[in-house]
Amino acid sequence: MRCLLDPRRQPPQCVEATEACDGAVSETCSSLGYAGGRTACSDTCSIDVRDCDSCLGAPNQLACARPRVDGYNVSDIAMASDEQGLAAAWLSFDDKVRFARFSTSLELERQWDCVDARSALRVALAPSPGGFIMAVGGAGDDPELWLYRLDPDGDEIAVRLIKNAAYPVLAARPGAPPLLVYASTDVAWAPAKIVAELLDEDGEATWQATVADTAHGETAAAAFADPGFVVSTGVITDDGEDAGATVLVPIDASGEVGPARELAGIRDVALAPAGAGRVGGVWLDGERFEVGWLDGQAALAGDPVTIATRDPVKATQEHAITVSNGRAIVALVEEEATQVSLFHVDADGSLAVPRYAFAREPAGLSWLAAAPADDGAALVWTTYAEPASSRFVLGRARR
């Protein structure tokens, strides 16, 4: 992987039939549905909304920023934090992996454009001693998973190739290398064996364990449950069909896999470490989104709490979770993919802060990710837009 600092592409020439503006812009940010800001006419004669405000100034909002990084046609995004600040990695339309560092106040500090994404489907990012681990999983037949060791600025230190592997997930550990989970398969979209590896500081496996013999790799999630881990993945039947259920699997610190626990009707699981050997999770249970807490054996600790109903218009809804001092902060894309709503849920299932709208994106959100940040959460999202006005937005919420 060779990285180039912030390259620029020549924009396509606009034609009269597609012009939305010609120097002057009649639409304002407010008339387009944003909270405020200023529109402009882009080089392609479309309305540039990159300086429109989408964050709504909620009481728990700490910061919001729109760094000028390329978020057009993103196919996946990941976020991580370390003692120096925040980092994001994402897959872009031109088959590249992009990486950026941000301060805790959301200022863009460094951006890299890492060439050759190798037809990637997923990117994962986690802090590791001396920098970060970034995993990029491929598509199609004989997929390849590339595991990059990065220094704190995002520069490549070393790379490792895992063949016939796709859909990587990284579970961060405080002050230690992460757990890597991936689908071991000859075809990325096919049913796969789910494998977990505990990485060392060089990105090599200290042990390897099979979590599930046959499962959906694209549905996997994992989180640290000190001193072990909890991994989830979607269940499939013997004939390869979706069983409409999720299995939760504990793994101890030595790689010993515990008994799987099946949750019928559960899909789209996201997990986050919660401290004290616990994991917080958000998932879709039929027509409702729930937040629940798991112990180190992947057993539910109390009853899950319903936070929202599923949007009937959307087949999937982006969601993410972080846990700060025992309180889950859940971000859910709602209102036909135009709003980021936040929910603050305590371990006893109570809503510590009533549901509120954090941001509104009238053009629609495409991807969402979150990471812990001081006493709260950091969020990043991208939007559906043409190249000259694609939006890459960061937000921070207090606990």
Salt bridges, closest charged atoms under 4 A:
ASP48 OD2 - ARG50 NH2 2.62
ASP51 OD2 - ARG68 NH2 3.01
ASP53 OD1 - ARG66 NH1 2.69
ASP70 OD2 - ARG9 NH2 2.49
ASP70 OD2 - ARG98 NH2 3.75
ASP82 OD1 - ARG101 NH2 2.92
ASP94 OD2 - ARG9 NH1 3.48
ASP94 OD2 - ARG98 NH2 2.85
ASP113 OD2 - LYS96 NZ 3.26
ASP113 OD1 - ARG98 NH1 3.72
ASP116 OD2 - ARG118 NH1 3.73
ASP155 OD2 - ARG110 NH2 3.79
GLU197 OE1 - ARG160 NH2 2.94
ASP202 OD1 - ARG149 NH2 3.68
GLU204 OE1 - ARG160 NE 3.88
GLU218 OE2 - HIS216 ND1 3.92
ASP242 OD2 - ARG267 NH1 2.83
ASP285 OD2 - ARG288 NH2 3.22
GLU287 OE1 - ARG310 NE 3.18
GLU290 OE2 - ARG288 NE 2.90
GLU334 OE1 - ARG355 NH2 2.67
ASP346 OD1 - ARG327 NE 2.68
GLU361 OE1 - ARG391 NE 2.75
ASP374 OD2 - ARG396 NH2 3.73
